[in-house]
Amino acid sequence: MIRNIHSAIDLAPAYDLIIVGAGPSGLAAAVEASAHGITVLLADENESPGGQIYRAVDRASNADLARMGPDYTAGRTLIKRFQAADLSYARRATVWSVGADEETGDGAHGLEVGISLGGIARPIAAHRVILATGALERPFPFPGWTMPGVMSAGAAQILMKSSGLVPSGRTILAGTGPLLYLLASQLLRAGVSVIAVVDTTPVENWRFALPHVLGFAASPYALKGLKLLWEVHRRTRVIRGATAVEAVGSGQFSALRVLRGNRSRDIPGDLLLLHQGIAPNLNLALAAGCDYVWDERLAAFRPAVDICGASSVPGVSIAGDAAGIVGAVASAHQGELAGLTAALDLHRISQGVYEQRRNELARKLARALRGRSFIEHRFRPAKTCRVPEDDGTIVCRCEEITAGKLREVAALGVPGPNQMKAFTRCGMGPCQGRLCGLTAVELLAQCRGVAPGELGYYRLRPPIKPVTLGELAALPHTEAAIIAVAGFVERAADSPQDH
């Protein structure tokens, strides 16, 4: 049985393995690793396990399960396995740093994880860390996207899963990707008035997706996708080929202006839900110092990891959508591989046992990934939906920085997004760039005529999540704790006036 931890005071000083995130990959990693006798702590911000994909599935009613579909219901099996495992579970916990353990320095516990729980912060030592932080919805900046009555599709799905809340007025969905149609079908089953689905998927994407169609046809995605599309087309209006959109309203969303070629139309509505696909949640991985690359197919940055999830930082692995968008089933298999590798590294299983289990999981992972190439090419977001053409469009919602302001700064010759951040404060708000980072980098790359990978991403340092003064005051006054929060420690003895 799992041990529920409600306060940082109750955390052990050290664990063999700390897993961050209780989605499919984190849950599967915890189950696999604990089965080999490893002391495991799984820390997650949410009230219950499941992540975004399986959010609140353990307490969903039969009506909820019917509305959300069989893929959502499948999460119950994984959560039951997790609840029966021998490990520690810290719900409502915030992980704000991962780094080297400066206190030991002897390799006993090479890593340290900053965790806040119950209003108290603690640095916890670990042999290994698995980051299973999932994905974020890609920004979709266009004129009017910040006005009341406009929200992301993911946010609407969270409300539906966690609280049973659904829109009461005329609802419009706009964007691209499978989740757009999945949410539309879930809302329609819940009796919501979905008056239109506006698809911004570029028509030319078919040309790049066709070479991968046979793999997709042989995958589980094909039949599910066809059923989903048929259901949505049968029950509401679908407008394809939209090249631009604009939210219209006087202080409140009242209509979506849709541009197709040279023709435009206004669709009246009360709520607009947006989705342009998802991208790996990099913040904690980058703050830990993990290497990353620009993935042109995803149009996003992702961590550089091997097949078992190992990153460039010794002892730190990354699994699931946090390492690259792979879906729930593949995420679980990646989590299992990362948990299995941790058991090998900690000498809890032999090389022979490891290789046999690894080969089994690798085959399952390959099957789960079948069809992903088609999906990635087919639903790659249009450049105009990723980088706003209108200079008045807000890019950074936290600091209200417009695309025009970023272009002005780019014209000054700033070499990268970190310098742009210093000039404009874009990326300095509470979200730490999660809502503007990709847009800002691609916009700067466009202005300079280079690939986003040449510019890199924001330089992120701990704490990557807000930490209260009370939590900081509760930290043990050690050099490691100071480094975890500030990134450095000043030594008076080393100052020039002391010499």
C-alpha positions as CSV (number, residue, x, y, z in Angstrom):
1,M,0.0,0.0,0.0
2,I,1.2,3.5,-0.7
3,R,2.1,5.8,2.2
4,N,0.4,9.2,1.8
5,I,2.6,12.1,3.0
6,H,0.8,15.4,3.8
7,S,3.7,17.5,5.2
8,A,7.3,18.0,4.2
9,I,8.2,17.3,7.8
10,D,7.2,13.7,7.2
11,L,9.4,13.3,4.2
12,A,12.5,11.0,4.7
13,P,15.9,12.8,4.3
14,A,16.7,10.6,1.3
15,Y,15.1,8.2,-1.2
16,D,16.6,5.9,-3.7
17,L,14.3,7.4,-6.4
18,I,12.2,10.6,-6.5
19,I,9.6,10.8,-9.4
20,V,8.1,14.1,-10.3
21,G,4.6,13.9,-11.8
22,A,1.8,11.4,-11.3
23,G,0.6,11.1,-14.9
24,P,0.9,7.8,-16.9
25,S,4.7,7.8,-17.1
26,G,5.2,8.8,-13.4
27,L,2.8,6.2,-12.1
28,A,4.2,3.4,-14.3
29,A,7.8,4.4,-13.3
30,A,6.8,4.3,-9.6
31,V,5.1,0.8,-9.9
32,E,8.1,-0.7,-11.9
33,A,10.8,0.7,-9.6
34,S,9.1,-0.1,-6.3
35,A,8.6,-3.7,-7.5
36,H,12.4,-4.1,-7.4
37,G,12.7,-3.0,-3.8
38,I,13.6,0.6,-4.4
39,T,12.5,3.3,-1.9
40,V,10.4,5.6,-4.1
41,L,8.8,9.0,-3.5
42,L,6.3,10.2,-6.1
43,A,5.6,14.0,-5.8
44,D,2.7,15.6,-7.7
45,E,0.9,18.9,-7.6
46,N,-2.6,17.5,-8.0
47,E,-5.1,16.3,-5.5
48,S,-5.2,12.8,-6.9
49,P,-3.0,10.6,-9.3
50,G,-3.6,10.5,-13.0
51,G,-2.1,13.7,-14.5
52,Q,-4.0,15.6,-17.1
53,I,-4.9,12.5,-19.1
54,Y,-6.4,10.5,-16.2
55,R,-7.4,13.4,-14.0
56,A,-9.9,12.4,-11.3
57,V,-10.6,9.1,-13.0
58,D,-10.4,7.2,-9.7
59,R,-13.5,9.1,-8.5
60,A,-15.4,9.5,-11.8
61,S,-19.0,8.4,-12.0
62,N,-20.3,6.0,-14.6
63,A,-21.8,8.9,-16.5
64,D,-18.4,10.7,-16.4
65,L,-16.6,7.6,-17.7
66,A,-19.2,7.3,-20.6
67,R,-18.7,10.9,-21.5
68,M,-14.9,10.9,-21.4
69,G,-14.5,7.7,-23.3
70,P,-12.6,4.3,-22.9
71,D,-9.1,5.8,-23.1
72,Y,-9.9,7.8,-20.0
73,T,-11.4,4.8,-18.2
74,A,-8.2,2.8,-18.9
75,G,-6.4,5.0,-16.4
76,R,-8.2,3.2,-13.5
77,T,-6.2,0.1,-14.0
78,L,-2.9,1.9,-13.8
79,I,-4.0,3.9,-10.7
80,K,-5.1,0.7,-8.9
81,R,-1.6,-0.8,-9.5
82,F,0.0,2.4,-8.2
83,Q,-2.2,2.3,-5.1
84,A,-1.2,-1.2,-4.3
85,A,2.5,-0.5,-4.7
86,D,5.0,-0.1,-1.8
87,L,6.1,3.5,-2.1
88,S,5.5,7.0,-0.7
89,Y,3.2,9.5,-2.4
90,A,3.1,13.3,-1.8
91,R,0.1,14.9,-3.3
92,R,-0.4,18.7,-3.5
93,A,3.4,18.9,-3.5
94,T,5.4,21.5,-5.4
95,V,8.8,20.5,-6.8
96,W,10.8,23.6,-7.4
97,S,14.4,22.5,-8.0
98,V,16.5,19.5,-9.0
99,G,20.2,19.6,-8.8
100,A,23.4,18.1,-7.5
101,D,23.6,17.4,-3.7
102,E,26.3,19.9,-2.7
103,E,26.3,18.6,0.9
104,T,27.5,15.0,0.4
105,G,29.9,15.4,-2.6
106,D,30.7,11.7,-2.2
107,G,28.2,10.1,-4.5
108,A,26.1,8.7,-1.7
109,H,23.1,10.7,-2.8
110,G,24.1,12.5,-5.9
111,L,20.9,14.6,-6.3
112,E,18.8,16.9,-4.3
113,V,15.1,17.8,-4.9
114,G,13.5,20.9,-3.5
115,I,9.9,20.1,-2.4
116,S,7.2,22.2,-0.8
117,L,4.4,20.4,1.0
118,G,1.9,21.6,3.6
119,G,3.5,25.1,3.7
120,I,7.0,23.7,4.5
121,A,9.9,23.4,2.1
122,R,12.6,20.7,2.3
123,P,15.6,19.7,0.2
124,I,15.4,15.9,-0.2
125,A,18.4,13.7,-1.3
126,A,18.0,11.1,-4.0
127,H,20.1,8.5,-5.8
128,R,18.0,9.0,-9.0
129,V,15.3,11.3,-10.2
130,I,12.7,10.7,-13.0
131,L,11.0,13.8,-14.4
132,A,7.5,12.9,-15.6
133,T,6.2,16.4,-15.8
134,G,4.1,15.9,-18.9
135,A,3.2,18.5,-21.6
136,L,1.9,22.0,-21.9
137,E,-0.7,23.3,-24.3
138,R,1.1,25.3,-27.1
139,P,0.5,29.0,-27.1
140,F,-2.0,30.2,-29.7
141,P,-1.6,34.0,-29.8
142,F,-3.9,36.0,-32.1
143,P,-5.9,39.2,-31.8
144,G,-8.3,38.9,-28.8
145,W,-7.0,35.6,-27.3
146,T,-6.6,37.2,-23.9
147,M,-10.2,38.6,-23.6
148,P,-12.8,37.2,-21.2
149,G,-14.7,34.3,-22.7
150,V,-11.6,32.8,-24.3
151,M,-9.7,29.9,-22.7
152,S,-7.6,26.9,-23.6
153,A,-9.2,23.5,-24.4
154,G,-7.1,21.9,-21.7
155,A,-8.4,24.2,-19.1
156,A,-12.0,23.4,-20.1
157,Q,-11.1,19.7,-19.9
158,I,-9.6,20.1,-16.4
159,L,-12.9,21.7,-15.2
160,M,-14.9,18.9,-16.7
161,K,-12.8,16.1,-15.3
162,S,-12.2,17.5,-11.8
163,S,-15.4,19.3,-11.1
164,G,-18.0,18.2,-13.7
165,L,-18.3,21.8,-15.0
166,V,-19.2,22.3,-18.6
167,P,-20.1,25.4,-20.6
168,S,-23.7,26.6,-20.6
169,G,-23.6,28.9,-23.6
170,R,-22.8,28.7,-27.3
171,T,-19.3,27.1,-27.5
172,I,-16.8,27.3,-30.3
173,L,-13.6,25.3,-30.5
174,A,-10.7,26.5,-32.7
175,G,-7.2,25.1,-33.5
176,T,-5.7,21.8,-34.5
177,G,-4.8,18.4,-33.1
178,P,-6.6,15.3,-31.9
179,L,-7.4,16.8,-28.5
180,L,-9.5,19.5,-30.3
181,Y,-11.9,16.8,-31.6
182,L,-11.7,14.7,-28.5
183,L,-12.8,17.6,-26.4
184,A,-15.6,18.5,-28.9
185,S,-16.9,15.0,-28.6
186,Q,-16.8,15.0,-24.8
187,L,-18.6,18.3,-24.7
188,L,-21.3,17.1,-27.1
189,R,-21.9,14.0,-25.0
190,A,-22.3,16.3,-22.0
191,G,-25.1,18.2,-23.8
192,V,-23.0,21.4,-24.5
193,S,-24.1,23.5,-27.4
194,V,-20.9,23.2,-29.6
195,I,-21.9,25.3,-32.5
196,A,-18.6,25.0,-34.5
197,V,-15.2,23.4,-34.6
198,V,-12.8,25.7,-36.6
199,D,-9.8,23.6,-37.8
200,T,-6.7,25.6,-38.5
201,T,-4.6,22.6,-39.7
202,P,-2.7,23.6,-42.8
203,V,-4.0,21.8,-45.9
204,E,-0.4,21.1,-47.1
205,N,0.2,19.0,-44.1
206,W,-1.4,16.1,-46.0
207,R,1.6,16.1,-48.3
208,F,4.0,15.4,-45.5
209,A,1.7,13.0,-43.6
210,L,0.9,10.7,-46.6
211,P,4.3,8.7,-46.5
212,H,3.4,7.7,-42.9
213,V,-0.2,6.7,-43.6
214,L,0.4,2.9,-43.7
215,G,1.9,2.9,-40.2
216,F,-1.0,5.0,-39.0
217,A,-3.5,2.6,-40.6
218,A,-2.0,-0.3,-38.7
219,S,-2.1,1.5,-35.4
220,P,-4.9,1.8,-32.8
221,Y,-5.2,5.5,-33.6
222,A,-6.7,4.9,-37.0
223,L,-10.1,3.4,-36.0
224,K,-10.4,5.7,-32.9
225,G,-9.6,8.7,-35.0
226,L,-12.2,7.9,-37.7
227,K,-14.9,7.3,-35.1
228,L,-14.1,10.5,-33.4
229,L,-14.1,12.6,-36.6
230,W,-17.4,11.0,-37.7
231,E,-19.1,11.7,-34.3
232,V,-18.0,15.4,-34.3
233,H,-18.9,15.9,-38.0
234,R,-22.3,14.3,-37.4
235,R,-23.2,16.5,-34.5
236,T,-21.8,19.9,-35.2
237,R,-20.4,22.2,-37.9
238,V,-16.7,21.7,-38.8
239,I,-15.0,24.5,-40.7
240,R,-11.7,23.3,-42.2
241,G,-8.9,25.3,-43.9
242,A,-9.1,28.4,-41.6
243,T,-5.9,30.4,-42.2
244,A,-6.5,33.0,-39.4
245,V,-8.8,33.7,-36.6
246,E,-9.7,36.7,-34.4
247,A,-11.8,37.0,-31.2
248,V,-14.3,39.8,-31.5
249,G,-16.1,41.5,-28.7
250,S,-16.4,44.6,-26.6
251,G,-14.7,43.6,-23.4
252,Q,-16.1,40.1,-23.7
253,F,-15.9,37.5,-26.4
254,S,-19.0,37.6,-28.6
255,A,-17.8,36.1,-32.0
256,L,-15.0,34.3,-33.8
257,R,-13.9,35.9,-37.0
258,V,-12.6,33.1,-39.3
259,L,-10.5,33.8,-42.4
260,R,-10.3,31.3,-45.2
261,G,-8.2,32.6,-48.0
262,N,-9.6,36.0,-48.9
263,R,-13.1,35.3,-47.3
264,S,-14.0,35.9,-43.7
265,R,-17.1,35.2,-41.6
266,D,-18.1,35.9,-38.0
267,I,-19.4,33.0,-35.9
268,P,-21.3,34.3,-32.8
269,G,-20.7,32.5,-29.5
270,D,-20.3,32.8,-25.8
271,L,-17.2,30.8,-25.2
272,L,-14.1,30.1,-27.3
273,L,-11.8,27.2,-26.6
274,L,-8.4,27.1,-28.2
275,H,-5.9,24.4,-28.9
276,Q,-2.8,24.2,-31.1
277,G,-1.4,20.9,-29.9
278,I,1.0,20.3,-26.9
279,A,4.7,20.6,-26.3
280,P,7.0,19.0,-23.7
281,N,7.0,20.8,-20.3
282,L,10.7,21.6,-20.1
283,N,11.0,24.0,-17.2
284,L,12.2,21.6,-14.5
285,A,14.4,19.7,-16.9
286,L,16.2,22.8,-18.1
287,A,16.5,24.2,-14.6
288,A,18.3,20.9,-13.7
289,G,20.7,21.5,-16.5
290,C,19.5,18.8,-19.0
291,D,20.5,19.3,-22.6
292,Y,17.7,19.9,-25.1
293,V,17.2,20.1,-28.9
294,W,14.8,21.7,-31.3
295,D,12.5,19.2,-32.8
296,E,11.3,20.5,-36.2
297,R,8.6,17.9,-36.5
298,L,7.1,18.9,-33.2
299,A,7.9,22.6,-33.7
300,A,9.1,22.6,-30.1
301,F,12.1,22.0,-27.9
302,R,12.5,18.6,-26.2
303,P,15.1,17.2,-23.8
304,A,17.9,15.1,-25.3
305,V,17.3,11.5,-23.9
306,D,18.1,8.0,-24.8
307,I,15.6,5.2,-25.3
308,C,15.4,4.6,-21.5
309,G,15.0,8.2,-20.7
310,A,18.5,9.0,-19.5
311,S,19.3,12.8,-19.8
312,S,22.7,14.5,-20.0
313,V,22.6,15.0,-16.2
314,P,23.8,11.9,-14.4
315,G,21.0,10.3,-12.4
316,V,18.2,12.4,-14.0
317,S,15.8,10.6,-16.4
318,I,12.8,12.1,-18.3
319,A,9.8,10.0,-19.4
320,G,6.5,10.4,-21.2
321,D,5.3,13.6,-22.9
322,A,8.0,15.6,-20.9
323,A,10.6,14.0,-23.2
324,G,8.5,14.2,-26.5
325,I,4.8,13.9,-27.2
326,V,4.0,10.2,-27.4
327,G,0.5,9.7,-25.8
328,A,-0.7,7.9,-22.7
329,V,0.1,4.3,-23.5
330,A,3.7,5.0,-24.8
331,S,4.2,7.4,-21.8
332,A,3.5,4.5,-19.4
333,H,6.0,2.2,-21.2
334,Q,8.6,5.0,-21.1
335,G,8.0,5.3,-17.4
336,E,8.5,1.6,-16.9
337,L,11.7,1.7,-18.8
338,A,13.0,4.6,-16.7
339,G,12.0,2.8,-13.5
340,L,13.6,-0.4,-14.6
341,T,16.8,1.4,-15.5
342,A,16.9,3.0,-12.0
343,A,16.7,-0.5,-10.5
344,L,19.6,-1.6,-12.6
345,D,21.7,1.5,-11.7
346,L,21.0,0.9,-8.0
347,H,22.1,-2.8,-8.3
348,R,18.6,-4.2,-7.4
349,I,18.4,-6.4,-10.5
350,S,21.0,-8.3,-12.6
351,Q,22.0,-7.3,-16.1
352,G,20.2,-10.4,-17.5
353,V,16.9,-9.6,-15.8
354,Y,17.2,-6.0,-16.9
355,E,17.8,-6.9,-20.6
356,Q,14.9,-9.3,-20.7
357,R,12.5,-6.9,-19.2
358,R,13.9,-4.0,-21.2
359,N,13.4,-5.8,-24.5
360,E,9.8,-6.7,-23.6
361,L,9.1,-3.0,-22.8
362,A,10.8,-1.8,-25.9
363,R,8.6,-4.0,-28.1
364,K,5.5,-2.6,-26.3
365,L,6.7,0.9,-26.7
366,A,7.4,0.4,-30.4
367,R,3.8,-0.8,-30.9
368,A,2.4,2.1,-28.9
369,L,4.4,4.6,-31.0
370,R,3.1,3.2,-34.3
371,G,1.2,5.9,-36.1
372,R,2.7,8.8,-34.2
373,S,4.7,10.0,-37.2
374,F,1.5,10.4,-39.2
375,I,-0.2,12.3,-36.4
376,E,2.8,14.7,-35.9
377,H,3.0,15.5,-39.6
378,R,-0.8,15.8,-40.1
379,F,-1.5,18.1,-37.1
380,R,1.7,20.2,-37.1
381,P,0.4,23.7,-36.3
382,A,0.7,26.4,-39.0
383,K,3.5,29.0,-38.6
384,T,0.9,31.8,-38.6
385,C,-0.8,30.2,-35.6
386,R,2.5,29.9,-33.7
387,V,3.9,33.3,-34.5
388,P,1.4,36.2,-34.7
389,E,1.6,38.4,-37.7
390,D,-0.4,41.3,-36.0
391,D,2.0,43.5,-34.0
392,G,-0.7,44.3,-31.5
393,T,-1.2,40.7,-30.5
394,I,-0.1,40.0,-26.9
395,V,2.6,37.3,-26.7
396,C,3.5,37.4,-23.0
397,R,0.2,37.4,-21.0
398,C,2.0,37.9,-17.6
399,E,3.8,41.1,-18.6
400,E,1.4,42.1,-21.5
401,I,4.3,42.2,-24.1
402,T,3.1,42.4,-27.7
403,A,4.6,40.8,-30.8
404,G,5.4,44.3,-32.1
405,K,7.5,45.1,-29.0
406,L,9.4,41.8,-29.5
407,R,10.0,42.6,-33.1
408,E,11.4,46.1,-32.1
409,V,13.8,44.5,-29.7
410,A,14.8,41.8,-32.3
411,A,15.7,44.6,-34.7
412,L,18.2,45.8,-32.1
413,G,20.2,42.6,-32.7
414,V,19.6,40.7,-29.5
415,P,21.3,37.4,-29.8
416,G,18.8,35.2,-28.1
417,P,15.6,34.9,-26.0
418,N,17.4,35.6,-22.7
419,Q,18.6,39.0,-23.9
420,M,15.1,39.6,-25.2
421,K,13.7,38.8,-21.8
422,A,16.1,41.3,-20.2
423,F,15.0,44.0,-22.6
424,T,11.2,43.4,-22.3
425,R,10.5,41.1,-19.3
426,C,8.9,38.6,-21.7
427,G,9.1,35.3,-19.8
428,M,9.7,36.9,-16.3
429,G,6.1,36.5,-15.1
430,P,4.6,33.8,-12.8
431,C,4.4,31.3,-15.6
432,Q,8.2,31.5,-16.2
433,G,7.8,31.4,-20.0
434,R,5.4,28.4,-20.1
435,L,2.8,30.5,-22.0
436,C,5.1,32.6,-24.2
437,G,8.5,30.8,-24.5
438,L,7.9,29.0,-27.8
439,T,6.3,32.0,-29.4
440,A,9.0,34.4,-28.4
441,V,11.8,32.1,-29.6
442,E,10.1,31.4,-33.0
443,L,9.4,35.1,-33.4
444,L,13.0,36.0,-32.8
445,A,14.2,33.3,-35.1
446,Q,11.9,34.5,-37.8
447,C,13.2,38.1,-37.4
448,R,16.8,36.9,-37.5
449,G,16.3,34.4,-40.3
450,V,17.7,31.4,-38.4
451,A,16.3,28.2,-37.0
452,P,15.0,28.3,-33.4
453,G,17.5,25.6,-32.4
454,E,20.3,28.1,-33.1
455,L,18.9,30.6,-30.5
456,G,18.0,28.1,-27.7
457,Y,15.4,28.6,-25.0
458,Y,15.1,30.7,-21.9
459,R,17.8,30.1,-19.2
460,L,15.8,28.7,-16.3
461,R,17.0,28.6,-12.7
462,P,15.4,27.3,-9.5
463,P,13.0,27.8,-8.0
464,I,10.9,27.2,-11.1
465,K,7.7,27.5,-9.1
466,P,6.7,30.2,-6.6
467,V,8.0,29.5,-3.1
468,T,6.6,31.6,-0.2
469,L,8.8,33.4,2.3
470,G,7.4,31.1,5.0
471,E,8.6,28.1,3.1
472,L,12.0,29.6,2.5
473,A,12.2,30.4,6.2
474,A,11.5,26.8,7.0
475,L,14.4,25.5,4.9
476,P,17.4,24.1,6.8
477,H,20.1,26.8,6.8
478,T,22.6,24.8,4.8
479,E,24.7,25.8,1.7
480,A,22.7,23.3,-0.3
481,A,19.4,24.9,0.6
482,I,20.7,28.3,-0.3
483,I,22.0,27.1,-3.7
484,A,18.7,25.4,-4.4
485,V,16.9,28.7,-4.0
486,A,19.4,31.3,-5.1
487,G,21.6,29.3,-7.5
488,F,24.8,30.4,-5.6
489,V,26.1,31.1,-2.1
490,E,28.3,34.0,-1.2
491,R,31.3,33.3,1.0
492,A,32.5,36.4,2.9
493,A,35.9,34.8,3.3
494,D,36.3,34.9,-0.4
495,S,35.6,38.6,-0.9
496,P,38.4,40.8,-2.1
497,Q,38.6,42.9,1.0
498,D,39.4,39.8,3.1
499,H,42.7,39.4,1.2
